[in-house]
Amino acid sequence: MAQIFVSLVMIFTEFGLATAIIAYPELGEEQIGQLNTLSIIAGTVAVLIMCAVAVPIGRFFTAPQLPLVVTAIASIFAINGFRIVPNAILQREFRFRYLAIAESIPSIVGAVAMIGFAALGFHYWTLVIGTVLGSLVATALTVAGRPCRLLWPQLTPEVSSVLKVSWHLWVTRLVWWVQVNADGLVVGRFLGNGPLGAYAMTMSVASQPLDKITSLVTQVSPPFFSAAQADQAALRKMLLVLTGVLAVIVFPMAGGLTVVAPEFVLTILGAKWAAVTPALQLLSTAAAFRSIESLLSPIVVVTGGTRLFMYLGVIEAAIMSLTFYVGSGFGITGVALGWLVVYPILQLPIYVWVFRRTGVGLTEYFSTLWPALRATVLMVAAVMGLNLIMPFDSPASQRLIAQVGLGAGTYILISLLQRRRLHAMYRDFRALGQLTAPLRLPEASRRA
C-alpha cells in the first residue's frame, strides 16, 4: 500500500533533474552544486508531504498500521536527494563500472538484511528496513564516488535552462505514470478484481523480460547521446546501431512468446489462465515495439524536444485512457489491443522529430530492423507450420518444448545465413565508445 504512493512521489522528487543534467554536459561545478542543493531540498519536502498524508492514507486503506510504515519509508526521499545529482554526473562521465558496483552492493546488502529481519519475525517491516537500508548504502557509495558541493541555488541562465528541461521531463513522467496505470485502473474499475489480476499477470509475463533487457541499453545510452548531441552523424550512427542490436534480442523473444502463447499458458500458468492467451499475444508484440521506441526518448531530450515531449505526453495519456475505456468493453483483450494499435500511432510525431534531428530515413531505419525482423518472421512461420502437423491432442508441455526447439533453431539458422551483416552490426556496437570519445569533455574541463 505504501509503495503505491512512493512510486508517485518519486516522480516529484527526481523531477527529471538527472536526465536534464546529462543533457547539459557543459555545466560547471558551481551550477552542479546549486542543483545538488535543490535536489536535497526536494527530497526533504517530499518527506514532509509523505508524513502529512500518512494518516489519511491509512484511513483510506482502513489500515491503522500504515501511517507509521509510510513515515518510515518516506525517509528514502531525503536519502535519495543526496544521490540524484552525483549519480547523473557519474553517468555523464561514463563511469558505468563504478555505477554498476554502487548499484549491486546495495541490492546484496538489502537482500541479506531482509532475509535476516524476516527470520527474526519483523514481518512487513522487513521490506521497509531493506528498502531504506539499500537506499542508504547506494547513496553513500554514489556520493563517495562523485562528491558534489552544496551551493545556494541562484537562477542563473544555465541553472534556469536545466530547470526548464527538468520541468518538461517531470510533466512527461507524471503523465506517463498516469498512462501506464490507466489500463489497470480501467480494468479494475469496469471489469473487476479477477480480470485485473489476470491482466496484471499477463502484462508482467509479456513485458518484464523485454523491459529488463531494454533497461540495460536505455540506462547507458543517454550520456552517449548527450556527448554526441552536436554531431548529427554520430547521433544517427548510435541510433541505428543500438536499434539494430536491441531488435536482434527482443524481436525473437516477443515473436516466440506470441506464437507459443497457448502452450505456454497451459504449461506454465495452468488451464485456468487460458482466457488470457489473446491478450498475452497482443501485449508481447506491443512490448517489442515499445522496446525499440524507448531509444528515441533520450535523443528527443538532447536535441531540445522536451517541450514537444511534454505536450505529446499529455495528449497520449488522455487518448490512451479513452482507448482503454473503450477496449474494456471487449475484456482484457480489448485493453491489450489498445497498446498494439493506438500507442504506436501516437509515437509517430516522436519518430518524425528524431528522424529530422538525426538525418535517419525511414528506409534506412527499416533496413536496420530487417535482419531481426526477417529472422523472427521465418521463426514464427516455422513454429506455425509445426502447429499444423503436430497432433492437437498431444500434451501442451510436449508441444511447447518442440515449438521452442524449432523456433530457436530456425532463428539461429537464419542468423547464420546473414552472419556478415550481424557481425558488422556487432563491430559497430563495439565501436560506439570510440565514436563518442572525441566528443566527450576532458575530465579536467568538466571539473573546472
C-alpha positions in Angstrom: 0.0 0.0 0.0 2.8 2.4 0.9 4.7 1.6 -2.4 1.7 2.8 -4.5 2.3 6.3 -3.2 6.1 6.0 -3.1 6.2 5.4 -6.8 4.2 8.5 -7.5 6.1 10.8 -5.1 9.4 9.5 -6.6 8.4 11.3 -9.8 8.1 14.6 -7.9 11.4 14.3 -6.1 13.5 13.4 -9.1 11.6 15.9 -11.4 13.7 15.0 -14.4 16.8 16.6 -12.9 19.2 13.8 -13.6 18.3 13.5 -17.2 18.4 17.3 -17.7 22.0 17.3 -16.2 23.1 14.6 -18.5 21.7 16.6 -21.4 23.9 19.7 -20.4 27.5 18.4 -20.4 28.8 21.9 -20.3 27.6 22.6 -16.7 30.3 23.5 -14.3 30.9 22.6 -10.7 29.1 25.8 -9.5 25.9 25.0 -11.3 26.1 21.4 -10.3 26.4 22.4 -6.6 23.3 24.6 -6.9 21.3 21.8 -8.5 22.6 19.4 -5.8 21.1 21.6 -3.1 17.8 21.8 -5.0 17.7 18.0 -5.1 18.2 17.7 -1.4 15.6 20.4 -0.7 13.1 18.5 -3.0 13.8 15.2 -1.1 13.2 16.9 2.2 9.9 18.4 1.0 8.8 15.0 -0.2 9.4 13.5 3.3 7.3 16.3 4.8 4.5 15.6 2.3 4.5 11.9 2.9 4.4 12.4 6.7 1.5 14.8 6.3 -0.6 12.4 4.2 0.4 9.2 6.1 -2.7 9.3 8.4 -5.2 10.0 5.5 -3.6 7.2 3.5 -4.1 4.8 6.5 -7.7 5.8 6.8 -8.3 5.4 3.0 -7.0 1.8 3.1 -8.5 1.2 6.6 -5.1 0.1 7.8 -4.2 1.7 11.1 -0.6 0.4 10.9 0.1 2.0 7.5 0.9 5.6 8.6 4.0 4.5 10.5 5.1 2.5 7.6 4.6 5.4 5.2 6.5 7.7 7.5 9.4 5.3 7.8 9.7 4.6 4.1 9.4 8.3 3.3 13.0 8.7 4.6 14.3 7.3 1.3 13.3 10.6 -0.4 15.7 12.6 1.8 18.4 9.9 1.3 18.0 9.8 -2.4 18.0 13.6 -2.6 21.8 13.4 -1.9 22.3 10.8 -4.7 20.4 12.2 -7.7 23.0 14.7 -8.9 26.2 12.7 -8.2 24.6 9.7 -10.0 23.8 11.9 -13.0 27.4 13.2 -13.1 28.8 9.7 -12.9 26.7 8.8 -15.9 27.8 11.9 -17.7 31.4 11.0 -17.1 30.8 7.5 -18.4 31.8 5.8 -15.1 29.4 2.9 -15.6 31.7 0.3 -14.0 31.6 2.2 -10.7 27.8 2.7 -11.1 27.3 -1.0 -11.6 29.2 -1.6 -8.3 27.4 1.1 -6.5 24.0 -0.4 -7.5 24.9 -4.0 -7.0 26.3 -3.8 -3.4 23.1 -2.2 -2.0 21.0 -4.9 -3.6 23.1 -7.6 -2.0 23.1 -5.8 1.4 19.4 -5.2 1.2 18.6 -8.8 0.3 20.8 -10.2 3.1 19.3 -7.8 5.6 15.7 -8.6 4.6 16.4 -12.4 5.0 17.8 -11.7 8.5 15.0 -9.5 9.6 12.4 -11.8 8.2 13.9 -14.7 10.1 13.7 -12.5 13.2 10.0 -12.0 12.7 9.8 -8.4 11.6 7.0 -9.2 9.1 6.2 -6.3 6.7 8.8 -4.2 8.4 11.4 -6.4 6.8 10.6 -4.8 3.4 10.7 -1.3 4.9 14.0 -1.7 6.6 15.5 -3.4 3.5 14.4 -0.6 1.2 15.7 2.2 3.5 19.0 0.3 4.1 19.5 -0.3 0.4 18.9 3.3 -0.4 21.3 4.5 2.3 24.1 2.3 1.1 23.6 3.2 -2.6 23.6 6.9 -1.7 26.8 6.6 0.4 28.6 4.8 -2.4 27.4 7.2 -5.1 28.4 10.3 -3.1 31.8 8.8 -2.3 32.4 8.1 -6.0 31.5 11.6 -7.1 31.2 14.2 -4.3 29.3 17.4 -5.3 29.4 20.7 -3.5 26.3 22.3 -1.8 25.8 25.8 -3.0 22.7 28.0 -2.5 20.7 27.9 -5.8 20.7 31.0 -8.0 18.6 31.3 -11.1 21.5 31.9 -13.5 20.8 31.3 -17.2 22.5 27.8 -17.0 20.5 26.7 -14.0 17.3 28.1 -15.4 17.8 26.2 -18.6 18.3 22.9 -16.7 15.2 23.5 -14.5 13.1 24.3 -17.6 14.1 21.0 -19.2 13.5 19.2 -15.9 10.1 20.7 -15.7 9.2 19.4 -19.1 10.5 15.9 -18.2 8.6 16.0 -14.8 5.3 16.6 -16.6 6.2 13.9 -19.2 6.9 11.3 -16.5 3.8 12.2 -14.5 1.5 11.7 -17.5 3.4 8.6 -18.4 2.7 7.3 -14.9 -0.9 8.1 -15.4 -0.9 6.4 -18.8 0.8 3.1 -17.7 -1.5 2.8 -14.7 -4.7 3.8 -16.6 -5.1 0.4 -18.1 -5.1 -1.3 -14.7 -7.4 1.3 -13.3 -9.9 0.9 -16.1 -9.8 -2.9 -15.9 -10.2 -2.9 -12.1 -13.0 -0.3 -12.2 -15.1 -1.7 -15.0 -14.1 -5.4 -15.2 -13.5 -6.2 -11.6 -10.7 -7.7 -9.4 -10.5 -11.0 -11.2 -9.8 -9.6 -14.7 -7.5 -7.1 -13.1 -5.4 -9.9 -11.6 -5.4 -11.7 -14.9 -4.4 -8.6 -16.8 -1.6 -7.7 -14.4 -0.2 -11.2 -14.7 -0.4 -11.1 -18.5 1.3 -7.7 -18.7 4.1 -8.9 -16.4 4.8 -12.0 -18.4 4.7 -10.1 -21.7 6.7 -7.1 -20.7 9.2 -7.8 -17.9 11.7 -9.9 -19.7 12.0 -7.4 -22.5 11.9 -4.4 -20.1 14.9 -5.9 -18.2 16.9 -6.1 -21.5 15.8 -2.8 -22.8 16.7 -1.0 -19.5 20.3 -2.2 -19.9 20.5 -0.1 -23.0 18.3 2.9 -22.1 20.2 3.4 -18.8 23.5 3.7 -20.6 22.6 5.4 -23.8 21.6 9.0 -22.6 25.2 10.1 -21.8 26.4 8.8 -25.2 23.6 10.6 -27.0 24.3 13.7 -24.9 28.0 13.6 -25.8 27.1 13.5 -29.5 24.2 16.0 -29.4 26.1 18.5 -31.6 27.2 15.8 -34.1 24.3 14.6 -36.3 26.3 11.9 -37.9 27.3 10.4 -34.6 23.7 10.6 -33.3 22.4 8.9 -36.4 25.1 6.1 -36.2 24.3 5.4 -32.5 20.5 5.3 -33.0 20.8 2.8 -35.9 23.3 0.6 -34.2 21.5 0.4 -30.9 18.2 -0.1 -32.6 19.6 -3.0 -34.6 21.2 -4.7 -31.7 18.2 -4.3 -29.4 15.9 -5.7 -32.2 18.1 -8.8 -32.6 17.5 -9.6 -29.0 13.9 -8.5 -28.3 12.2 -9.4 -31.5 12.7 -13.2 -31.3 11.7 -13.2 -27.6 8.4 -11.3 -28.3 7.7 -13.2 -31.5 8.4 -16.5 -29.9 6.1 -15.8 -26.9 3.4 -14.7 -29.3 3.4 -17.9 -31.3 3.8 -20.3 -28.4 1.4 -18.4 -26.1 -1.4 -21.1 -26.0 1.0 -23.9 -25.0 3.0 -21.5 -22.7 -0.1 -20.5 -20.8 -1.3 -24.1 -20.4 2.1 -25.4 -19.3 3.4 -22.6 -17.1 0.4 -20.9 -15.8 -2.3 -23.6 -16.0 -5.6 -24.2 -17.7 -7.4 -21.6 -15.6 -5.4 -18.9 -17.3 -6.3 -20.0 -20.8 -8.5 -17.0 -21.4 -5.6 -14.6 -21.2 -3.8 -16.1 -24.2 -5.0 -13.5 -26.8 -4.1 -10.6 -24.5 -0.6 -12.2 -23.9 -0.1 -12.4 -27.7 -1.0 -8.8 -28.2 1.0 -7.4 -25.3 4.1 -9.4 -26.3 4.0 -7.9 -29.8 3.4 -4.4 -28.3 6.3 -4.8 -25.9 8.7 -5.4 -28.8 7.7 -2.1 -30.3 8.0 -0.2 -27.0 11.5 -1.6 -26.6 13.0 -0.1 -29.7 10.9 3.0 -29.4 12.4 3.7 -25.9 15.7 4.7 -27.6 14.1 7.8 -29.1 13.4 9.5 -25.7 17.0 10.5 -24.9 17.5 11.8 -28.4 14.4 14.0 -28.0 15.9 15.3 -24.8 19.4 16.1 -26.0 18.1 17.7 -29.2 15.8 20.2 -27.4 12.5 18.5 -27.8 11.4 18.3 -24.2 8.5 20.7 -24.7 7.2 18.6 -27.6 7.7 15.5 -25.4 5.6 17.1 -22.6 2.7 18.1 -24.8 2.6 14.8 -26.6 2.7 13.0 -23.2 -0.4 14.8 -22.1 -2.2 14.0 -25.3 -1.1 10.4 -25.2 -2.3 9.9 -21.6 -5.8 11.3 -22.5 -6.1 9.2 -25.7 -4.8 6.0 -24.2 -7.1 6.3 -21.2 -10.0 6.7 -23.5 -8.7 3.8 -25.6 -8.5 1.5 -22.5 -12.1 2.5 -21.5 -13.5 1.6 -25.0 -11.4 -1.5 -25.1 -12.6 -2.7 -21.7 -15.9 -3.4 -23.4 -14.2 -6.4 -25.1 -12.4 -7.6 -21.9 -8.7 -7.5 -21.2 -8.1 -8.4 -24.8 -9.6 -5.2 -25.9 -7.4 -3.2 -23.5 -4.3 -5.1 -24.7 -5.3 -4.3 -28.3 -5.1 -0.6 -27.5 -1.3 -0.9 -26.7 -0.7 -2.6 -30.0 -2.9 -0.5 -32.3 -3.2 3.0 -30.8 0.0 3.5 -28.9 2.4 3.1 -32.0 0.3 5.7 -33.9 0.7 8.2 -31.1 4.5 7.8 -31.3 4.7 9.0 -34.9 5.5 12.6 -34.0 8.4 11.4 -31.9 9.7 9.4 -34.8 9.4 12.4 -37.1 11.3 14.6 -34.7 14.1 12.1 -34.2 14.5 11.3 -37.9 14.7 15.0 -38.7 17.3 15.7 -36.0 19.5 12.7 -36.8 19.1 12.5 -40.5 17.8 9.0 -40.4 15.5 8.0 -43.2 12.5 5.6 -42.9 14.1 3.1 -45.4 17.4 3.2 -43.5 15.6 2.6 -40.2 13.6 -0.3 -41.6 16.8 -1.7 -43.1 18.4 -1.7 -39.6 15.4 -3.7 -38.3 15.3 -6.1 -41.2 17.8 -8.7 -40.0 15.9 -9.2 -36.8 12.5 -8.9 -38.4 13.2 -11.4 -41.2 14.6 -14.0 -38.8 11.7 -13.5 -36.4 9.1 -13.8 -39.2 10.6 -17.0 -40.5 10.9 -18.4 -37.0 7.2 -17.7 -36.3 6.3 -19.2 -39.7 8.2 -22.4 -38.9 6.5 -22.8 -35.5 3.1 -22.1 -37.0 3.8 -24.8 -39.6 4.8 -27.2 -36.8 1.5 -26.5 -35.1 -0.4 -27.6 -38.2 1.3 -31.0 -38.3 1.5 -31.8 -34.6 -1.4 -33.8 -33.1 -3.7 -31.3 -31.4 -4.4 -33.7 -28.5 -0.7 -34.1 -27.6 0.3 -32.7 -24.2 0.8 -28.9 -24.1 4.3 -29.4 -22.5 5.5 -31.5 -25.3 4.2 -29.1 -27.9 5.9 -26.2 -26.1 9.2 -28.0 -26.0 9.0 -28.8 -29.7 8.0 -25.2 -30.6 10.8 -23.6 -28.6 13.3 -26.0 -30.0 12.3 -25.5 -33.6 11.9 -21.7 -33.1 15.3 -21.3 -31.6 16.9 -23.5 -34.2 15.2 -21.6 -37.0 16.3 -18.2 -35.6 19.9 -19.3 -35.2 20.0 -20.8 -38.7 18.6 -17.6 -40.3 21.1 -15.5 -38.3 24.0 -17.6 -39.5 22.8 -17.1 -43.1 23.1 -13.3 -42.5 26.1 -13.5 -40.2 28.1 -11.0 -42.1 25.6 -8.3 -41.6 25.1 -9.2 -37.9 28.8 -9.3 -37.4 29.1 -5.8 -38.9 26.4 -4.7 -36.6 28.3 -6.1 -33.6 31.5 -4.4 -34.7 29.6 -1.1 -34.9 28.2 -1.7 -31.5 31.7 -2.3 -30.0 32.9 0.9 -31.7 30.4 3.2 -30.1 32.8 4.1 -27.3 35.4 5.2 -29.8 32.7 7.1 -31.7 31.9 9.3 -28.8 35.4 9.6 -27.3 36.4 12.7 -29.3 33.1 14.3 -28.3 33.4 13.9 -24.6 34.6 16.8 -22.4 38.0 16.2 -20.9 37.9 15.3 -17.2 39.8 18.4 -16.2 37.4 20.8 -18.0 34.4 19.0 -16.5 35.7 19.7 -13.0 36.9 23.2 -13.8 
